[in-house]
Amino acid sequence: MISQQKKRIFYSLMLITACIAILVFRLAYIQFFMRTMQLPNSNHTLQEMSMLQRERAIVLDSGRGTITDRHGESLTGETIPAVVLFPINRDSIKREAVDSKITKIAESLGIDIQSFHELWQNLQEPMFLLKVNEKTPISLTLAQANLITDLNVNGIKVLPYRKRYRGTPSGMQWLGYLSQQPKIANSSDLGVIKKYGASGLEKTLEPLLKGVGPTVAYYTVDSRSNVLSDIGVHVKAPNNSYYPLRLTTTIDKQIQQQIERLTEQSGMKRGAVVVLDTNNADIVAMVSAPFYNPMAIDPEQGEWNNKALQAAIPGSIFKTVIAAAALEAGVTSPNEEFHCNGHYGRYGLSCWKDGGHGKLTLEQAYAKSCNVVFATLAERLNSDQITRTARALGVGRRIGWKDHDVLGYSSLIPLDHEETGEIFASSTTMDGGVRAQTGIGQRDVTMTPLQAANMVVTLLHGGQVQTPRILERISYHNGQVMQILKPHAYPKTFNSIQPATAKLLCVWMRRVVTDGTGQALSRAKWTLAGKSGTAQVILKGSPKNNQWFIGYGPVEQPKYAVAVLFQNVDPDVNNKATALFGQIMGVLSSVDGVSATAG
């Protein structure tokens, strides 16, 4: 009997010991292992999540990388003093002393006091005090910031807020915008809604720009979500000397902004301007109209689309391709004489000049943009000759800078949604009429303003197609360079035109300004060269024109190549693109003069 009792006691002690051991092991597991274990779809451990459940936060800085121009001038990011309202216990808002301070704050900001009270009393999450009818925080003056800080009202703080964009319309669609990413359970920092790049560089460089986390201001709540006012507001920021990254573009901010002003003054409602450095095809400025506000995007309106990368009917600037193709194929010579009486005689084609140009050489025909001559040349060529020459000049294919196996990208292509354009539609029968219409830049032909500007650079490089670059280098936050993205020519997947042909066309572009359709530019500060173009289009059943001018300057030592496109202009309006081209070259000559003086 005694022996059985001892056995029961022994087994009971063993069971109790086992339970205690399991409990100790469980506590140790939670304490030492689970606090370092990340939860699925989360950047946080179990221990961190238990803390985060007690915190309510607002983002002061998204932590995204900064995008700058070639001189280091910021294109994204501006720090402003802003008012943040934190939810607090309702009774504290009603106190007489607090009410008097709130009145002073509301009056200082020009806000209705009653509306301010209602907003604060119904607050569930911290929020910035926003501009009326806008989604951006109010930017405080120094006097307003000092007043609110000195009043020291619990739950109302002046904190630095990092704006991503200026919040005003611009033509920098290549920069892009951010789109809101919905909350995902257990994945967001402090319940913060994150944003990601939805277009432009913000989209194509998202993995580099997203950073390592935001800077947030937060307060603590109890288990019932009541604010623990005594603890106060705290700020959390990533502690990393390498991030966020700095991305340096090839854009010149000063030139970009001046061309945007000229574009607005010109009345361009839809179109684009591209300025390339003739040395290496770097994109110095790229303007797209209509302008857009990256902080107020309506995806259905389409103003965020970059018209500089979208293909449009080119009209007579495509005669550059036809001239090159005819010379390369040997179906004409520079001194061949043609006769234009104003009518082609077939396919309903005619010359833009009533009565025609009379007797003229090919060089004169290019300068005066004679439709009859170039329809004739196109009929002498076959479709393959035209297509090959177009592609040899960078038309009909994407020509933006790209590289492979760099920075973790299998293929790094900074320019977003660049279109290829087209020479002949795949379903088109290549008869004489189709080729004749193609010869004057009509029918199926489309090209982008970027391709048009780059075609000029290609001619200046002896026929070697260049690759326009918009991203120059990527640096760590501490200034250390991560990667330099070197400019390079386009891989020779297509035959190039002969250097002699390229040189001749550059000379003919000068003739356009001295004796042809670009004579309005003959009095410019720089000696200029180029080619005008007018393409007939139909918009909602009404006839319209695409007006182009492409060219370079100064002729003696080319520095910039420019393409200007006005889309959907009334047919009776003179070529606005020529005038804007001249104004842009005036800006470039002034900026270049200042740079040379400074140097």
C-alpha positions in Angstrom: 0.0 0.0 0.0 2.8 2.4 1.0 4.6 1.5 -2.2 1.7 2.4 -4.4 1.3 5.7 -2.6 4.9 6.6 -3.2 4.5 5.7 -6.9 1.5 8.0 -7.2 3.4 10.9 -5.5 6.4 10.2 -7.8 4.3 10.3 -10.9 2.5 13.4 -9.8 5.8 15.2 -9.1 7.0 14.1 -12.5 3.9 15.4 -14.2 4.1 18.8 -12.4 7.8 19.0 -13.3 7.0 18.3 -16.9 4.4 21.0 -17.0 6.7 23.5 -15.4 9.4 22.6 -17.9 7.0 23.0 -20.8 5.9 26.4 -19.4 9.5 27.5 -19.0 10.4 26.4 -22.5 7.4 28.2 -23.9 8.3 31.4 -22.2 11.9 31.1 -23.3 10.7 30.5 -26.9 8.6 33.6 -26.9 11.3 35.6 -25.2 14.3 34.6 -27.2 13.0 33.2 -30.5 9.6 34.6 -31.5 10.7 38.2 -30.9 13.1 37.8 -33.8 10.8 35.8 -36.0 9.2 37.7 -38.9 5.5 37.2 -39.5 4.3 36.2 -43.0 3.9 39.2 -45.4 5.5 41.5 -42.8 8.7 43.3 -42.1 8.1 43.0 -38.3 8.6 40.4 -35.6 5.9 39.2 -33.2 7.3 41.4 -30.5 7.4 44.5 -32.8 3.8 43.9 -33.9 2.6 43.7 -30.3 4.1 47.2 -29.9 2.8 48.5 -33.2 -0.8 47.6 -32.2 -0.5 50.3 -29.5 0.8 53.0 -31.9 -1.0 55.3 -34.3 1.3 57.1 -36.8 1.5 59.6 -39.6 4.2 59.6 -42.3 6.4 62.7 -42.3 8.8 61.4 -44.9 8.1 58.4 -47.2 11.8 57.5 -47.3 11.8 57.3 -51.1 15.0 58.2 -52.9 15.6 61.7 -54.2 15.6 62.4 -58.0 17.8 65.4 -59.0 18.8 67.2 -62.2 22.3 67.0 -63.6 23.5 69.7 -61.3 22.2 68.1 -58.1 19.1 70.4 -58.0 16.2 68.4 -56.4 13.3 67.4 -58.6 11.5 65.6 -55.8 11.3 66.4 -52.2 10.7 69.7 -50.3 10.5 69.9 -46.6 7.8 72.2 -45.2 6.5 72.9 -41.6 3.0 71.4 -41.3 0.3 71.1 -38.7 -0.4 67.6 -37.4 -3.6 66.9 -35.4 -3.5 63.9 -33.0 -6.7 62.5 -31.5 -6.9 63.2 -27.8 -9.5 62.8 -25.0 -12.5 64.8 -25.9 -12.8 66.5 -22.5 -9.4 68.2 -22.9 -10.5 69.9 -26.1 -13.4 71.6 -24.3 -11.4 73.2 -21.6 -11.6 77.0 -21.7 -7.8 77.6 -21.8 -7.4 75.1 -24.6 -10.4 76.6 -26.5 -8.7 80.0 -26.4 -5.5 78.7 -27.9 -7.4 76.8 -30.6 -9.1 80.0 -31.6 -5.8 81.7 -32.0 -4.5 78.8 -34.2 -7.6 78.8 -36.4 -7.4 82.5 -36.9 -3.7 82.4 -37.7 -4.4 79.8 -40.4 -7.6 81.4 -41.7 -9.7 78.4 -40.8 -13.3 78.5 -39.5 -13.2 77.8 -35.7 -16.3 75.7 -35.6 -15.1 73.5 -38.5 -11.7 73.1 -36.8 -13.4 72.0 -33.5 -15.5 69.4 -35.4 -12.6 68.1 -37.3 -10.5 67.5 -34.2 -13.2 66.1 -32.0 -14.2 63.5 -34.6 -10.6 62.5 -35.4 -9.8 58.8 -35.2 -6.3 58.8 -36.7 -3.6 61.5 -36.8 -3.8 63.8 -39.8 -2.2 66.8 -41.4 -4.2 70.0 -41.6 -4.9 70.2 -45.3 -5.5 73.1 -47.7 -9.1 73.7 -48.5 -10.3 71.4 -51.4 -6.8 69.9 -51.7 -4.9 66.9 -50.5 -1.7 68.6 -49.5 -0.7 69.9 -46.0 -0.8 73.6 -45.3 2.8 75.0 -45.6 3.2 77.2 -42.5 5.0 80.5 -42.5 7.7 81.0 -39.8 5.3 83.2 -37.8 2.5 80.6 -37.9 4.9 77.8 -37.0 6.3 79.8 -34.0 2.8 80.7 -32.8 1.5 77.1 -32.8 4.7 75.8 -31.1 4.6 78.5 -28.4 0.9 77.8 -27.6 1.9 74.2 -26.9 -1.6 72.6 -27.3 -1.6 68.9 -26.5 -2.5 67.0 -29.7 -1.5 69.9 -32.1 2.1 69.7 -33.3 4.2 71.5 -35.9 6.3 68.8 -37.6 8.5 68.8 -40.8 6.7 67.2 -43.7 8.6 66.0 -46.8 6.5 66.8 -49.9 7.3 64.6 -52.9 6.3 67.2 -55.5 5.7 70.9 -55.7 2.0 70.3 -56.3 1.8 72.6 -59.4 1.3 71.5 -63.0 4.4 70.8 -65.1 5.5 69.1 -68.3 7.7 66.6 -66.5 5.6 63.5 -67.2 8.8 61.5 -67.5 9.2 62.0 -63.7 5.9 60.2 -63.0 3.7 60.1 -59.9 2.9 57.9 -56.9 -0.2 55.7 -56.5 -1.7 54.6 -53.2 -1.2 51.0 -52.2 -4.1 49.6 -50.1 -3.4 48.4 -46.5 -2.4 44.8 -46.3 -2.9 43.0 -43.0 0.2 42.7 -40.9 2.4 44.2 -43.6 2.4 48.0 -43.2 4.5 50.0 -40.9 2.4 51.3 -38.0 -0.7 50.9 -40.2 0.6 53.4 -42.7 -0.7 53.3 -46.2 2.3 53.1 -48.6 2.6 54.5 -52.1 4.5 53.2 -55.1 5.6 54.5 -58.5 2.8 54.4 -61.0 4.5 55.9 -64.1 7.7 57.5 -65.3 10.9 57.2 -63.4 8.9 56.6 -60.2 7.7 53.4 -61.7 10.7 52.1 -63.7 13.1 52.8 -60.8 10.7 51.7 -58.0 13.0 49.0 -56.6 15.8 51.7 -56.1 13.5 54.5 -54.9 11.3 52.7 -52.4 14.0 53.1 -49.6 14.1 51.2 -46.3 11.2 52.7 -44.5 9.4 56.0 -43.7 9.9 58.5 -41.0 6.8 58.7 -38.9 5.4 60.6 -35.9 3.3 58.4 -33.6 1.5 58.4 -30.3 0.6 55.5 -28.0 -2.9 54.2 -27.1 -4.2 51.7 -24.5 -6.0 48.5 -25.1 -9.3 50.4 -25.7 -7.5 52.8 -28.2 -7.7 55.7 -25.8 -4.7 58.1 -26.2 -2.1 58.0 -23.5 -1.5 61.7 -23.5 1.3 61.6 -20.9 3.6 59.6 -23.1 3.5 62.3 -25.9 4.4 62.2 -29.6 7.6 60.4 -30.8 9.3 60.2 -34.1 10.8 57.0 -35.7 13.2 57.1 -38.6 15.4 54.4 -40.3 19.0 54.5 -39.2 20.8 53.8 -42.4 23.6 56.0 -43.8 23.2 54.4 -47.3 19.5 55.0 -47.8 17.5 56.6 -49.3 19.3 56.7 -52.6 20.0 59.8 -54.8 19.2 59.4 -58.5 20.9 62.0 -60.7 19.2 62.5 -64.1 20.6 64.2 -67.3 17.9 66.9 -67.1 18.8 70.5 -66.6 16.1 71.9 -64.3 16.7 75.5 -65.3 16.3 74.7 -69.0 13.3 72.4 -68.3 11.5 75.1 -66.5 12.2 77.8 -69.0 11.0 75.7 -71.9 7.9 74.8 -69.9 7.2 78.6 -69.6 7.7 79.1 -73.4 5.5 76.1 -74.1 2.7 77.6 -72.1 3.1 81.0 -73.7 3.0 79.4 -77.1 -0.5 78.1 -76.5 0.5 74.4 -77.0 -2.5 72.4 -75.8 -1.2 69.0 -76.9 2.4 68.2 -78.0 5.9 67.9 -76.8 9.4 69.3 -76.8 12.6 67.3 -76.6 16.1 68.7 -76.1 19.1 66.4 -76.5 22.8 67.0 -75.9 24.3 66.4 -79.4 27.5 65.0 -77.8 25.9 61.8 -76.4 22.1 62.2 -76.9 21.5 62.9 -73.2 18.0 64.3 -72.5 18.5 67.8 -71.3 14.8 68.7 -71.2 11.6 66.9 -72.1 8.3 68.7 -72.0 4.8 67.2 -72.6 1.5 69.1 -72.9 -1.0 69.2 -71.4 0.8 69.7 -68.1 -0.1 67.5 -65.2 -0.1 67.7 -61.4 1.5 64.6 -60.0 -0.4 65.1 -56.7 -3.8 65.2 -58.4 -3.9 62.6 -61.1 -7.0 61.6 -62.9 -6.0 58.4 -64.8 -8.9 58.7 -67.2 -7.9 62.1 -68.4 -4.5 60.8 -69.6 -2.6 64.1 -68.9 0.1 61.9 -67.2 1.0 60.4 -70.6 4.4 61.5 -71.9 3.7 62.9 -75.4 7.4 63.0 -76.1 7.4 59.2 -76.1 4.1 58.7 -78.0 4.2 58.3 -81.8 2.5 60.9 -84.0 2.2 61.4 -87.8 5.4 63.3 -88.8 4.6 65.0 -92.1 7.6 66.5 -93.9 10.2 65.8 -91.3 10.0 62.2 -92.6 11.4 63.5 -95.9 14.8 63.3 -94.1 14.4 59.5 -94.1 13.3 59.5 -97.8 16.2 61.7 -98.9 18.6 59.4 -97.1 17.0 56.2 -98.5 17.1 57.6 -102.1 20.7 58.7 -101.8 21.8 55.4 -100.2 19.9 53.4 -102.9 21.4 55.4 -105.7 18.0 56.3 -107.2 18.8 60.0 -107.2 21.7 62.4 -106.8 21.9 65.8 -104.9 21.9 67.7 -108.2 19.1 65.9 -110.0 16.6 68.4 -111.3 12.9 67.9 -110.8 9.8 69.9 -111.9 6.9 70.7 -109.6 3.8 72.3 -111.0 1.8 71.8 -107.8 0.2 68.5 -108.7 1.6 65.0 -108.5 -0.9 63.7 -111.1 -1.7 60.5 -109.2 -3.3 59.3 -105.9 -4.8 62.8 -105.3 -1.5 64.1 -104.1 -0.5 67.7 -104.6 2.2 70.1 -103.3 1.5 72.4 -100.4 2.5 75.4 -102.6 -0.1 76.6 -105.1 1.3 76.5 -108.6 4.3 74.4 -107.4 8.0 75.2 -107.0 8.9 74.9 -110.7 12.4 73.6 -111.5 14.5 72.6 -108.5 17.2 70.2 -107.4 16.9 67.6 -104.6 18.7 69.9 -102.2 16.3 72.7 -103.0 13.3 70.3 -102.8 14.4 69.3 -99.3 14.8 73.0 -98.2 11.4 74.0 -99.7 9.8 70.7 -98.6 8.4 69.9 -102.0 5.8 67.1 -101.8 6.0 66.2 -105.5 9.7 65.5 -105.4 9.5 63.3 -102.3 6.5 61.4 -103.5 8.5 60.7 -106.7 11.5 59.5 -104.8 9.3 57.2 -102.6 7.8 55.5 -105.6 11.4 54.8 -106.9 12.1 53.0 -103.7 10.6 49.8 -102.4 9.1 49.4 -98.9 12.1 47.5 -97.6 14.5 50.3 -98.6 12.4 52.9 -96.8 11.9 50.8 -93.7 15.6 49.9 -93.4 16.7 53.5 -93.7 14.1 54.6 -91.2 15.4 52.1 -88.7 19.0 53.0 -89.5 18.1 56.5 -88.4 16.4 55.2 -85.2 12.8 55.5 -86.4 10.4 52.7 -86.0 12.0 51.2 -82.9 12.5 52.2 -79.3 15.8 54.1 -78.9 15.8 55.1 -75.2 18.9 54.1 -73.2 18.8 50.6 -71.7 21.2 48.1 -70.2 21.1 44.5 -69.0 22.1 42.8 -65.7 22.6 46.1 -63.8 21.7 46.8 -60.2 19.6 43.6 -60.0 17.6 44.5 -63.1 17.6 41.9 -65.9 16.9 44.8 -68.2 17.0 48.4 -66.9 14.8 50.7 -69.1 14.3 54.1 -67.3 11.9 55.6 -69.9 8.4 54.5 -69.3 6.0 53.5 -72.1 8.2 54.5 -75.1 6.4 53.7 -78.3 8.1 52.3 -81.4 6.2 54.2 -84.0 5.5 52.7 -87.5 6.6 53.0 -91.1 4.1 50.7 -92.9 1.1 49.0 -91.3 1.5 45.3 -91.5 -1.8 44.9 -93.4 -0.9 47.5 -96.0 -0.3 46.6 -99.6 2.9 48.4 -100.6 1.7 49.9 -103.9 2.9 53.1 -105.5 0.2 55.2 -103.8 1.1 53.9 -100.4 4.8 54.6 -100.9 4.1 58.1 -102.4 2.0 59.1 -99.3 4.7 57.6 -97.0 7.3 59.7 -98.9 5.7 62.9 -97.5 5.3 61.5 -94.0 1.6 60.6 -94.2 -0.4 57.3 -94.5 0.8 54.9 -91.8 4.0 56.7 -90.7 4.3 57.7 -87.0 7.3 58.6 -84.9 7.9 60.1 -81.5 9.4 63.5 -80.7 12.2 61.6 -78.9 13.0 59.7 -82.1 12.8 62.9 -84.2 15.3 64.7 -82.0 17.5 61.6 -81.9 17.5 61.3 -85.7 19.2 64.7 -85.8 21.8 63.6 -83.3 22.3 60.4 -85.4 23.0 62.5 -88.5 25.5 64.6 -86.5 27.2 61.4 -85.5 27.7 60.3 -89.1 24.7 58.0 -89.1 25.4 56.1 -85.9 22.2 55.8 -83.8 22.5 57.1 -80.3 20.5 56.1 -77.2 19.0 59.0 -75.3 19.8 58.7 -71.7 17.8 60.3 -68.8 19.5 58.6 -65.8 23.2 59.5 -65.2 24.2 57.9 -61.9 22.9 56.4 -58.6 24.4 57.4 -55.3 24.0 56.3 -51.7 22.7 58.8 -49.1 26.2 59.4 -47.9 27.3 60.5 -51.4 29.1 57.3 -52.3 28.5 56.4 -56.0 26.6 53.1 -56.4 26.5 53.0 -60.2 27.3 55.3 -63.2 25.1 54.6 -66.2 27.3 55.4 -69.1 26.0 56.8 -72.4 26.4 54.5 -75.4 25.5 54.2 -79.0 22.7 51.9 -80.1 23.9 48.4 -80.8 24.3 48.0 -84.6 21.4 45.6 -85.2 20.6 47.5 -88.4 22.9 48.9 -91.1 23.8 52.5 -90.7 23.6 55.1 -93.4 26.9 56.3 -94.9 28.7 59.2 -93.0 28.7 61.2 -96.3 24.9 60.9 -96.6 24.5 62.0 -92.9 26.8 65.0 -93.5 25.0 66.1 -96.6 21.6 66.0 -94.8 23.0 68.2 -92.0 24.1 70.7 -94.7 20.6 70.6 -96.2 19.1 71.3 -92.9 21.0 74.6 -92.8 19.7 75.3 -96.3 16.1 75.0 -94.9 16.8 78.0 -92.6 18.7 80.1 -95.2 16.5 79.5 -98.3 13.6 77.3 -97.3 10.6 76.8 -94.9 12.7 77.8 -91.9 13.7 81.3 -92.9 12.0 82.8 -89.9 15.0 81.4 -87.9 17.7 83.1 -90.0 18.1 86.0 -87.5 18.5 83.8 -84.4 21.5 84.4 -82.1 22.9 81.0 -83.1 23.2 79.8 -86.7 20.5 77.1 -86.8 19.6 74.2 -89.1 16.5 72.0 -89.2 13.5 70.7 -91.0 9.8 71.7 -90.7 6.9 69.4 -91.0 3.1 69.6 -91.3 1.0 66.5 -91.2 -2.7 66.3 -91.9 -4.7 64.4 -89.3 -8.4 64.0 -88.4 -9.7 64.7 -84.9 -13.3 63.7 -84.2 -14.2 64.1 -87.8 -12.5 67.5 -88.2 -9.3 68.2 -90.2 -6.3 69.2 -88.0 -2.5 69.5 -88.4 0.5 68.2 -86.6 3.1 70.9 -86.8 6.8 69.9 -86.3 10.2 71.4 -86.4 13.4 69.5 -85.7 17.0 70.8 -85.9 20.2 71.7 -84.2 22.5 74.6 -83.3 24.8 76.2 -83.4 25.8 74.9 -86.9 29.5 75.6 -86.4 29.7 73.5 -83.3 26.4 71.7 -82.6 25.5 71.5 -78.9 21.7 70.8 -78.8 19.2 68.9 -81.0 15.6 69.9 -80.5 12.3 68.4 -81.7 9.0 70.4 -81.3 5.6 69.0 -81.9 2.2 70.8 -81.8 -0.6 68.4 -82.2 -4.2 68.9 -83.5 -3.7 72.5 -84.7 -6.2 74.2 -87.0 -5.1 73.9 -90.6 -5.1 77.7 -91.2 -2.6 78.4 -88.4 1.0 79.1 -89.3 3.7 76.7 -88.1 4.0 77.4 -84.4 6.7 74.7 -84.0 9.2 76.8 -86.0 8.6 79.8 -83.8 8.9 77.8 -80.6 12.0 76.1 -81.8 13.7 79.5 -82.3 12.7 80.6 -78.8 14.0 77.4 -77.3 17.3 77.8 -79.1 17.4 81.4 -77.8 17.1 80.0 -74.2 19.8 77.4 -74.9 22.2 80.0 -76.3 21.7 82.2 -73.2 22.1 79.4 -70.7 25.1 78.1 -72.6 26.6 81.6 -72.6 26.1 81.9 -68.8 27.7 78.4 -68.3 30.7 79.3 -70.5 31.1 82.6 -68.6 30.9 80.8 -65.3 33.4 78.2 -66.5 
